[in-house]
Amino acid sequence: MDKLIDKLVDTRWFMKIVALILALFLFDSVYDADQELKVTNVPGQQDSEVIEDVPVKSYYDTENLVVTGIPETVDLSIEGPKSHLEQAKKLQNFEVYADLTDAEIGSQRVEIKIRDISDKLDVTINPQYADVTVHEKVTQEFKVDAEFNNGLLGEGYTAEAAYAEPKTVKITGAKEIIERISFVKATLDVKGPITETIIENATVRVLDREMNKLDVIVEPQVIQVTVPVKQLSKTVPVTIVRKGNPQDGITINAIELDVNEASISGREDILGETESVRVEVDVSRIQEDTVLTLPVIIPDGISAVDPKTVKASVDVNKEEKTDEEESAEKPADETQGQEQEETKTLSNIPISFAGLAEEYEAVLKTPASGRTSITVTGSSSTIQSLKAADFNVYLSLADLGEGEHEVPISVDGPSGVDAKPGTGKATISITQKEEA
C-alpha cells in the first residue's frame, strides 16, 4: 500500500489533481457570491430628482453696476447614483450662479452654472441661459411727498399739509431707471374718521409718470409721516336777542354780557355763512336788576361753541305805581300776553349790491362767502311763517368810487318784523371796469 502511495506521489498528474482540489476548497472558503453581488450593485443604482426654486447667485461689480434679467431661482434636474443624489438633495451644499465679473454695460446672454456638486451627478439647469442687461449704478437723493386721504377726516375737521421725516431718501438703481423717477411718495394707510393729529410709519414708493412702481433700492424704505389735524373754528360776536316785552313799570336800561365773543366749530361751508351766535333774554320775566346764566344758541350745522353759556347782567329801572293804576292796567296786561314776541335766525342769505355805477364793478371781501345770517323779531304768528327768501340783504353802493369801502348791511323784509344782520358791516372793493 505504501508503495502504491509513493508511486502516485511521484506521478506528475496526481499532484496537479491534488493541487486543484485544494485550490477549490480554498476558493469556496473565502468567496461569497451574494456579498459580491451586493457590493457591485449598490453603486450602479441610478435615480433622478427635480429640485425646484434653487436660488441663483450673481457675481458682478456691485459698487458700480446694476444687473437686471437674472432669474431669482431655477429648477435643477439631477440624475446619478441614488446615494449621491440623496446627499445633494438633503444638504444642497452646491451653488447655482451667474458669472458677470467681466460683463460690460449693455445687453448680453449669460450661462447659469452650478458648482460644488458631485461629478457623479448629471445636472440640467432650467433655464440654463438668461438674457441680462448691465446698467451703470446711480444713487440720488429725492424729496418725499407725504400723502393722506382727506376724505377720512371727521366732520368739522381739517388737516394741514402732511410732512415726512426724513424729508428726503436716497434711491439707488440703474441710471436709466433713476432717470424715469417722477414721484416719490409715502402714503398713510389709516382708517377714519380722523379727529386728531396722525403720526404713523409709511413705506416709500417710487413711481414713473404712469404711476408704475420702479425696481430700485430706497434708503430708508420706511419713514414717519405726520398729518396735523384740527377742528375747524372761528371767532364770532355774541349778540343779545330780547324776547317778549317788559312788564308795566319795568324799563330795561341795558343788558351786558361777561363774554362778547365765542369760538364756533363746524363744517367749513357752515362756518363761512355764520357771522354771529346769540343769547336770548326773556325780558317779560325780569322785575329787578339780575344776572342770568344763559346758553349760547348756535345755528344749524355748527357742531360746538365755546363758551357754552354766558352771564347776562340786566340793569332794570322799576317805576312805582299806585294801586289804582295797577288795577286799571290789568286788562291791558292780559291783552299783551296773548301775542308774544319771538325771535328767529335765518342763515345763508346772499348779499346783493344796489346803486353801483355802471362804470364800476365790485367784489365782496368780507364776509368772503358772500352770505350772512339775520335775526328777525316779531309776533309769534308772523315769525313762524318767515323764510330766507322773504328778505333782501344788500349793500347800498351809490356814490361810492374806486377803492375799498366798509358798507353797512341793509335788510328789507315784510312789515311788522324787525330784521338785523348778524354782522353790521361788509367790506367791498370797487374797481373800474376794463374797456372792451
C-alpha positions as CSV (number, residue, x, y, z in Angstrom):
1,M,0.0,0.0,0.0
2,D,2.8,2.4,0.9
3,K,4.5,1.5,-2.4
4,L,1.3,2.4,-4.2
5,I,1.0,5.8,-2.5
6,D,4.7,6.5,-3.1
7,K,4.2,5.7,-6.8
8,L,1.1,8.1,-7.0
9,V,3.0,10.9,-5.3
10,D,5.8,10.5,-7.8
11,T,3.2,10.8,-10.6
12,R,3.0,14.4,-12.1
13,W,-0.7,14.3,-12.9
14,F,-1.7,13.1,-9.4
15,M,0.0,16.2,-7.8
16,K,-1.8,18.5,-10.2
17,I,-5.2,17.0,-9.3
18,V,-4.5,17.3,-5.6
19,A,-3.4,21.0,-6.1
20,L,-6.6,21.7,-8.0
21,I,-8.8,20.2,-5.3
22,L,-7.1,22.2,-2.6
23,A,-7.5,25.4,-4.6
24,L,-11.2,24.7,-5.0
25,F,-11.6,24.2,-1.2
26,L,-9.7,27.4,-0.5
27,F,-11.8,29.5,-3.0
28,D,-15.0,28.2,-1.6
29,S,-14.0,29.2,1.9
30,V,-13.4,32.9,1.1
31,Y,-15.8,33.6,-1.8
32,D,-19.5,34.8,-1.1
33,A,-21.4,35.2,-4.3
34,D,-24.3,37.1,-2.6
35,Q,-21.9,39.5,-0.9
36,E,-20.1,40.3,-4.1
37,L,-23.4,40.9,-5.8
38,K,-24.4,43.4,-3.1
39,V,-21.1,45.3,-3.3
40,T,-21.0,45.6,-7.1
41,N,-24.7,46.5,-7.5
42,V,-25.0,49.4,-5.0
43,P,-23.0,52.0,-6.9
44,G,-24.9,51.0,-10.0
45,Q,-28.4,52.0,-8.8
46,Q,-29.4,55.1,-10.8
47,D,-32.1,57.6,-9.9
48,S,-33.4,61.1,-10.9
49,E,-34.8,64.1,-9.0
50,V,-36.0,67.6,-9.7
51,I,-35.1,70.3,-7.2
52,E,-37.3,73.4,-7.7
53,D,-36.7,77.1,-6.8
54,V,-33.0,76.9,-6.2
55,P,-31.6,80.5,-5.6
56,V,-29.3,82.0,-8.2
57,K,-26.3,84.0,-7.1
58,S,-24.8,86.5,-9.3
59,Y,-21.3,87.9,-9.3
60,Y,-20.5,91.4,-10.7
61,D,-19.2,94.8,-9.7
62,T,-22.0,95.7,-7.3
63,E,-20.5,99.1,-6.4
64,N,-20.7,100.5,-9.9
65,L,-23.2,98.2,-11.8
66,V,-26.7,97.1,-11.6
67,V,-27.8,93.9,-13.4
68,T,-31.3,93.0,-14.5
69,G,-32.7,89.9,-16.1
70,I,-31.1,87.2,-13.8
71,P,-33.8,84.9,-12.6
72,E,-34.2,84.7,-8.8
73,T,-34.5,80.9,-8.9
74,V,-34.1,78.0,-11.3
75,D,-35.1,74.3,-11.3
76,L,-32.5,71.5,-11.3
77,S,-33.0,68.1,-12.9
78,I,-30.4,65.7,-11.4
79,E,-29.5,62.1,-12.4
80,G,-27.0,59.8,-10.9
81,P,-26.3,57.2,-8.2
82,K,-29.0,57.3,-5.6
83,S,-26.7,57.7,-2.6
84,H,-25.1,60.8,-4.1
85,L,-28.4,62.2,-5.3
86,E,-30.0,61.9,-1.8
87,Q,-27.0,63.6,-0.3
88,A,-27.1,66.5,-2.8
89,K,-30.9,66.9,-2.3
90,K,-30.6,66.9,1.5
91,L,-27.6,69.2,2.0
92,Q,-27.9,71.4,-1.1
93,N,-24.3,72.5,-0.4
94,F,-23.9,73.3,-4.1
95,E,-24.1,76.8,-5.7
96,V,-26.0,77.9,-8.7
97,Y,-24.6,81.2,-10.1
98,A,-24.1,83.6,-13.0
99,D,-20.6,84.9,-13.5
100,L,-20.7,88.6,-14.7
101,T,-17.4,89.7,-13.4
102,D,-16.2,90.5,-16.9
103,A,-19.5,91.8,-18.2
104,E,-19.7,95.2,-20.0
105,I,-22.6,97.7,-19.9
106,G,-25.3,96.6,-22.3
107,S,-27.4,93.5,-23.1
108,Q,-26.0,90.0,-23.3
109,R,-26.7,86.4,-22.7
110,V,-25.1,84.6,-19.7
111,E,-25.0,81.0,-18.8
112,I,-26.2,79.9,-15.4
113,K,-23.8,77.3,-13.9
114,I,-23.5,75.0,-10.9
115,R,-20.5,74.1,-8.8
116,D,-19.6,72.2,-5.6
117,I,-21.8,69.2,-6.6
118,S,-20.6,65.6,-7.1
119,D,-19.1,64.9,-10.5
120,K,-21.0,61.6,-10.5
121,L,-24.3,63.5,-10.9
122,D,-25.6,64.8,-14.2
123,V,-27.3,68.2,-13.7
124,T,-29.6,70.1,-16.1
125,I,-30.4,73.7,-15.2
126,N,-33.7,75.2,-16.3
127,P,-33.4,77.9,-17.6
128,Q,-29.7,77.4,-18.5
129,Y,-29.3,80.9,-20.0
130,A,-30.5,84.3,-19.1
131,D,-30.8,87.5,-21.2
132,V,-29.4,90.2,-18.9
133,T,-28.8,93.9,-19.1
134,V,-25.9,95.5,-17.3
135,H,-26.5,99.2,-16.2
136,E,-24.4,101.9,-14.7
137,K,-25.3,102.2,-11.0
138,V,-26.5,105.6,-9.8
139,T,-27.5,106.9,-6.3
140,Q,-29.5,110.1,-6.0
141,E,-31.4,111.9,-3.2
142,F,-35.1,112.7,-3.7
143,K,-37.7,114.6,-1.7
144,V,-40.6,112.5,-0.4
145,D,-44.2,113.7,-0.9
146,A,-46.2,112.7,2.1
147,E,-49.9,111.9,1.3
148,F,-53.1,111.5,3.3
149,N,-56.7,110.9,2.2
150,N,-58.6,114.0,3.4
151,G,-61.8,112.1,2.9
152,L,-61.1,110.2,6.1
153,L,-61.3,113.4,8.2
154,G,-64.2,113.6,10.7
155,E,-66.9,116.2,10.0
156,G,-65.8,119.7,11.1
157,Y,-62.1,118.8,11.0
158,T,-59.3,119.9,8.6
159,A,-55.8,118.7,8.0
160,E,-52.7,120.8,7.3
161,A,-50.2,119.5,4.7
162,A,-48.7,116.1,5.6
163,Y,-44.9,116.1,6.0
164,A,-42.3,113.3,6.1
165,E,-39.4,112.7,8.5
166,P,-36.8,112.4,7.0
167,K,-37.8,114.7,4.2
168,T,-35.5,113.0,1.6
169,V,-34.4,109.5,0.8
170,K,-31.5,108.0,-1.2
171,I,-32.5,105.9,-4.2
172,T,-30.1,103.6,-5.9
173,G,-30.7,101.8,-9.2
174,A,-29.9,101.6,-12.9
175,K,-29.2,105.0,-14.4
176,E,-32.0,104.5,-17.0
177,I,-34.5,103.7,-14.2
178,I,-33.4,106.6,-12.0
179,E,-34.0,109.0,-14.9
180,R,-37.6,107.7,-15.1
181,I,-38.5,108.6,-11.5
182,S,-41.4,111.1,-11.4
183,F,-42.9,110.5,-7.9
184,V,-41.5,109.5,-4.6
185,K,-44.5,109.1,-2.2
186,A,-45.2,108.0,1.3
187,T,-48.9,107.4,1.7
188,L,-50.5,106.8,5.1
189,D,-52.8,103.7,5.3
190,V,-55.2,104.6,8.1
191,K,-58.9,104.3,8.9
192,G,-61.3,107.2,9.6
193,P,-62.9,109.2,10.8
194,I,-59.8,111.1,11.9
195,T,-60.2,113.7,14.6
196,E,-56.7,114.2,15.9
197,T,-53.1,114.6,14.6
198,I,-51.7,111.4,13.0
199,I,-48.1,110.2,13.3
200,E,-47.6,106.9,11.6
201,N,-44.9,105.0,9.6
202,A,-45.4,104.7,5.8
203,T,-43.5,102.8,3.1
204,V,-41.8,104.9,0.4
205,R,-43.0,104.1,-3.2
206,V,-41.0,105.1,-6.2
207,L,-43.1,105.6,-9.4
208,D,-42.7,106.7,-13.0
209,R,-45.1,109.2,-14.7
210,E,-47.6,106.4,-15.5
211,M,-47.6,105.6,-11.7
212,N,-45.8,102.3,-12.3
213,K,-43.6,101.1,-9.5
214,L,-39.9,101.1,-10.3
215,D,-37.3,98.5,-9.2
216,V,-34.9,100.5,-7.1
217,I,-33.3,100.4,-3.6
218,V,-34.7,103.1,-1.2
219,E,-32.8,104.1,2.0
220,P,-34.7,104.3,4.3
221,Q,-37.6,102.3,3.0
222,V,-39.9,103.2,5.8
223,I,-40.3,106.8,7.1
224,Q,-42.5,108.7,9.6
225,V,-45.4,110.7,8.2
226,T,-47.2,113.4,10.3
227,V,-50.6,114.9,9.5
228,P,-51.6,117.8,11.7
229,V,-55.4,117.6,12.2
230,K,-57.5,120.3,13.9
231,Q,-61.1,121.2,14.3
232,L,-62.4,124.0,12.0
233,S,-63.3,127.0,14.1
234,K,-63.6,130.8,14.1
235,T,-64.5,133.5,16.5
236,V,-67.8,135.4,16.1
237,P,-69.6,138.0,18.2
238,V,-72.3,137.0,20.7
239,T,-75.5,139.1,20.1
240,I,-78.3,139.7,22.6
241,V,-81.8,139.0,21.4
242,R,-84.7,140.2,23.6
243,K,-87.8,138.1,23.8
244,G,-91.1,139.4,25.0
245,N,-92.0,142.8,26.4
246,P,-91.1,144.2,29.8
247,Q,-93.8,144.3,32.4
248,D,-95.5,147.6,33.0
249,G,-93.4,149.9,35.1
250,I,-90.2,148.0,34.1
251,T,-87.6,149.6,31.9
252,I,-84.7,147.6,30.7
253,N,-81.8,150.0,30.7
254,A,-79.1,147.7,29.5
255,I,-78.1,144.1,29.1
256,E,-74.4,143.3,29.3
257,L,-72.6,140.0,28.7
258,D,-69.4,138.9,30.5
259,V,-68.2,137.4,27.2
260,N,-68.8,139.2,23.9
261,E,-67.2,136.6,21.5
262,A,-67.4,132.9,21.1
263,S,-65.4,130.3,19.2
264,I,-67.6,128.1,17.0
265,S,-66.7,124.8,15.2
266,G,-68.2,123.0,12.3
267,R,-68.0,122.4,8.6
268,E,-66.1,124.9,6.5
269,D,-69.2,126.0,4.4
270,I,-71.3,126.5,7.5
271,L,-68.6,128.5,9.3
272,G,-68.4,130.8,6.3
273,E,-72.1,131.5,6.5
274,T,-72.2,132.1,10.3
275,E,-71.4,135.6,11.3
276,S,-72.6,135.5,15.0
277,V,-74.2,133.4,17.7
278,R,-76.8,134.7,20.2
279,V,-78.2,134.6,23.7
280,E,-81.9,135.1,24.2
281,V,-83.1,137.2,27.2
282,D,-86.8,136.9,28.1
283,V,-87.4,140.4,29.4
284,S,-91.0,139.7,30.2
285,R,-89.9,137.9,33.4
286,I,-87.5,140.4,34.7
287,Q,-88.6,142.7,37.5
288,E,-85.3,143.9,39.0
289,D,-81.6,144.0,38.4
290,T,-80.4,140.5,37.9
291,V,-77.6,138.3,36.5
292,L,-78.7,135.4,34.3
293,T,-76.8,132.4,33.1
294,L,-77.9,131.8,29.5
295,P,-77.0,129.2,26.9
296,V,-75.2,130.3,23.7
297,I,-77.5,129.5,20.8
298,I,-75.8,128.3,17.6
299,P,-77.2,127.9,14.0
300,D,-77.8,124.5,12.4
301,G,-74.6,122.9,11.2
302,I,-72.4,124.3,14.0
303,S,-71.1,121.4,16.0
304,A,-69.6,123.1,19.0
305,V,-69.3,126.5,20.7
306,D,-67.0,127.8,23.4
307,P,-68.2,129.1,25.9
308,K,-71.5,127.2,26.0
309,T,-73.0,129.6,28.5
310,V,-72.5,133.3,29.3
311,K,-73.7,135.6,32.1
312,A,-76.0,138.4,31.2
313,S,-76.3,141.4,33.6
314,V,-79.6,143.1,33.3
315,D,-80.0,146.7,34.5
316,V,-83.6,147.5,35.3
317,N,-85.5,150.7,36.2
318,K,-88.7,150.0,38.1
319,E,-91.5,152.6,38.2
320,E,-93.6,152.6,41.4
321,K,-97.3,152.7,40.7
322,T,-100.4,153.3,42.8
323,D,-103.0,150.6,43.4
324,E,-105.5,152.4,41.2
325,E,-103.0,152.4,38.2
326,E,-102.2,148.8,38.6
327,S,-105.9,147.9,38.7
328,A,-106.6,150.0,35.6
329,E,-103.8,148.4,33.5
330,K,-104.6,144.8,34.3
331,P,-106.8,144.3,31.2
332,A,-104.1,145.8,29.0
333,D,-101.5,143.4,30.5
334,E,-103.7,140.4,29.8
335,T,-104.2,141.6,26.2
336,Q,-100.5,141.9,25.6
337,G,-99.9,138.5,26.9
338,Q,-102.0,137.0,24.2
339,E,-99.5,137.9,21.5
340,Q,-95.9,137.1,22.5
341,E,-92.8,138.3,20.5
342,E,-90.5,135.7,19.1
343,T,-87.0,135.8,17.6
344,K,-85.8,133.6,14.7
345,T,-82.4,133.4,13.0
346,L,-82.2,132.8,9.2
347,S,-78.9,131.7,7.8
348,N,-77.1,131.6,4.4
349,I,-78.8,134.7,2.9
350,P,-76.9,136.1,-0.1
351,I,-75.8,139.7,-0.1
352,S,-76.5,141.7,-3.2
353,F,-75.3,145.1,-4.5
354,A,-77.5,148.2,-5.1
355,G,-76.8,151.5,-6.6
356,L,-73.3,150.7,-8.1
357,A,-72.4,153.0,-11.0
358,E,-72.2,151.2,-14.4
359,E,-68.5,152.0,-15.0
360,Y,-67.6,150.1,-11.8
361,E,-67.5,146.5,-10.6
362,A,-67.5,145.4,-7.0
363,V,-66.1,142.4,-5.2
364,L,-67.2,141.4,-1.7
365,K,-64.1,140.8,0.5
366,T,-65.9,140.1,3.9
367,P,-67.9,138.1,4.5
368,A,-65.9,136.1,2.0
369,S,-68.8,133.6,1.5
370,G,-71.0,136.5,0.1
371,R,-73.7,135.4,2.6
372,T,-74.8,136.3,6.1
373,S,-77.5,135.5,8.7
374,I,-80.2,137.8,10.0
375,T,-82.1,137.9,13.3
376,V,-85.8,138.5,12.9
377,T,-88.1,139.6,15.8
378,G,-91.8,139.9,15.6
379,S,-95.1,138.3,16.7
380,S,-95.1,134.5,17.0
381,S,-97.7,134.1,14.3
382,T,-95.7,136.2,11.9
383,I,-92.3,134.8,12.7
384,Q,-93.3,131.2,12.3
385,S,-94.1,131.6,8.6
386,L,-90.9,133.6,7.6
387,K,-88.2,132.1,5.4
388,A,-84.9,133.4,4.0
389,A,-86.5,134.2,0.6
390,D,-88.7,136.8,2.3
391,F,-85.8,139.1,2.9
392,N,-83.4,141.1,0.7
393,V,-80.0,141.7,2.2
394,Y,-77.9,144.2,0.3
395,L,-75.2,146.8,0.2
396,S,-76.0,150.4,-0.9
397,L,-73.1,151.4,-3.1
398,A,-74.5,154.6,-4.5
399,D,-72.0,157.5,-4.7
400,L,-69.0,155.1,-4.0
401,G,-65.9,155.2,-6.2
402,E,-62.9,153.1,-6.6
403,G,-61.2,151.6,-3.6
404,E,-62.0,149.6,-0.6
405,H,-65.1,150.6,1.5
406,E,-66.8,149.4,4.7
407,V,-70.5,149.5,4.0
408,P,-73.5,148.9,6.4
409,I,-75.5,145.8,5.6
410,S,-79.2,146.6,4.9
411,V,-82.1,144.3,5.2
412,D,-85.6,144.7,3.6
413,G,-88.4,142.3,4.6
414,P,-92.1,142.0,5.5
415,S,-93.7,144.7,7.6
416,G,-94.3,144.1,11.2
417,V,-90.9,142.4,11.9
418,D,-87.5,143.8,12.9
419,A,-84.7,142.2,10.9
420,K,-81.0,142.8,11.8
421,P,-78.0,141.3,10.0
422,G,-75.6,139.0,12.0
423,T,-72.7,141.3,11.0
424,G,-73.4,145.0,10.8
425,K,-70.9,145.9,8.0
426,A,-69.3,144.4,5.0
427,T,-66.0,145.2,3.2
428,I,-66.3,145.9,-0.5
429,S,-63.6,146.5,-3.2
430,I,-64.7,148.7,-6.1
431,T,-62.6,148.9,-9.3
432,Q,-63.0,150.5,-12.8
433,K,-64.3,148.2,-15.5
434,E,-61.9,147.3,-18.2
435,E,-62.9,148.7,-21.6
436,A,-64.0,146.1,-24.2
